[in-house]
Amino acid sequence: MTPRPALPADLPAAARLWHPAWHEAHDPLVPAGIAMMRRPEDFATRLAGFGAALRVAGPEGAPVGLCVIRAEELHQLFVAADARGSGVAAALLADGESRLARNGIRQAWLDVVVGNQRALRFYAKHGWRQTRRQGFDVETPTGIFPVEIQYMKKTLAG
């Protein structure tokens, strides 16, 4: 599947795939207070704000994966469970890297919650290298929660 710009018709389905994919990857690794804050409507709101930085893969109105870039960062990459192993994630990753490179970025970065071994293996397979770990506090209306992040970098072709 070829990544493409997200259309307004894609946003509801993209939110429906992102919500469970985020929880599957993060619930065991982040404090429960953060996971409780990640509701379906929050994902829909965030998607609407990404604009041209959001690209999807899949049929119009029914994407199976999404990728967002932000400045030098590969900011979000999520694929629906039933599309994993199909090459969609690799296509979205390559597209995100290409968009960053076209924006003049030579050193891209991303972060992964410490413990998300599936993501770490996927990115390493595609040339990303682990750099540093850092803890930080996530402020929510119900409290402040510590999270530890693994940063990864990749030099992009230019």
N, C-alpha and C positions, 0 to 999 in steps of 0.2 A: 504494500500500500504506500502510495506517495503522500507525504505530508503536504498540507495545503493551508491557506489562511482559514481561520475559523470564521464561519458565518453566524449571524444571529440565531439561525435555526439550529446550530450545533450546540449552543450554550446549555440548554437544559439537559441534554444527553451527556455532555461533557461533565457537568456537575454530578450527574448520577453515576458516572464511572469513577470520578475523582474521589468522591466521598468514601465509598467502601475500600478503594485501593489505598487511600491514605490511612484509614483505620487499620487495615490489614498490616501495613508496613510499620505503623507507629504505635498502635495501642500497647503492644508488649514492652515498648522501649521508652515511652514518655510518661510523666506523671498523669494519673487519672484526671486531674483537674484540667489539663490541657486537652486531653482526648474528648472530654465532655463538652468543651467549647467548640469543637469541630462538627458543626451541624450542617445538614444539606444546604440550607439557605446561605450559610457562610461561604461555601464553595461556589455557589451560583453568583453571589455578589463579587467575590474575588475574580472569577472568570470574566465577568462583564467589565471589570476595570483593567484588564490586561491589554485590550485593544489589539494592535497589530503584532504585539510580542507573543501572542498566542497562536499556535498552529496545531492542527489536529490531523489525524489519519482516520480514514473510514468514510462511509457514505454521508452525504449531506443529511443533517438531522440525526445521525446515528454514529458519531465518531467512536472509535475503539481505543484511542490514545490521544494524549495531548502533551505539548511541550511549550514552555514559556522561557524566554530569555529576558535578562534585565542587566543592562550595562555590560560588565565582563562576566556575568554569571549565567550558567545554565540553571535557571531558577526552579523550574518544576518539570518533571517527566513522570507521567503515570500512564499505565496501560490497563485496560479492563482484564480481569482474570481470564476470561475465555479467549483473549487474543495473545496471551503470553506464549512465547515460543514460536510465534509466527513471523518474527522479523520486524514487527511494528515498532518495538522499542528501539531497535538498532536504527531503523529508518528515521524515527523522530530525533534520536540523538545526533545522527549525522546531519540532519537538517538544522538542528539547533547550533551545532558547531559551525556549519557553513554560514549561517546567518551572523553569528558572532564574528567570524573571520571577515565577512563582507563589511561589517561595521568597524573594521580595523583592529579588532581584538586579537592579540597574539598569545596572551596568557589568560586562558579562561579558567574559571573556578566553579565549583559546586560544593554543596555540603550534604552530608548524609548523617542521620542520627546514629550515634555510636550503637552498634549491635545489629544494624541492618545489613547483615552479611550478604543477602541476595543482591542488594544494590551495590555494595562495595565490589563484589565479584563481577557484576555486569559492567560497571564503569572501568575497572581494571582491565577487563577483556578488550575494551575499546580504547586503551591507551592512556587512561587517566591514572594519576599516581597520588597516593595518599601523602598529605603534607603534614598538617598539624591537627591536633585535637584541641578543642576549646569548650569550656563550659560557659554558659551564660544563663541569665534568669529571664524567663518569659513572664511578663506581667499580664494578668487576666483580671476580670472583675471579681473572681473568687479567690485570688491570691497570687503569689509569686512562686513560680516553679522552676527548679534548675533542670537544664537539659545539656547534654554533652554532644557535641557535633564533631564529626570527622571531615576535615576539608580535603578536597582533591583538586588537582590542577592538571591542565593539559596545554601543551604548546600547539597552537593551531597553525595549519599551513597558510601561507599568505602570499 
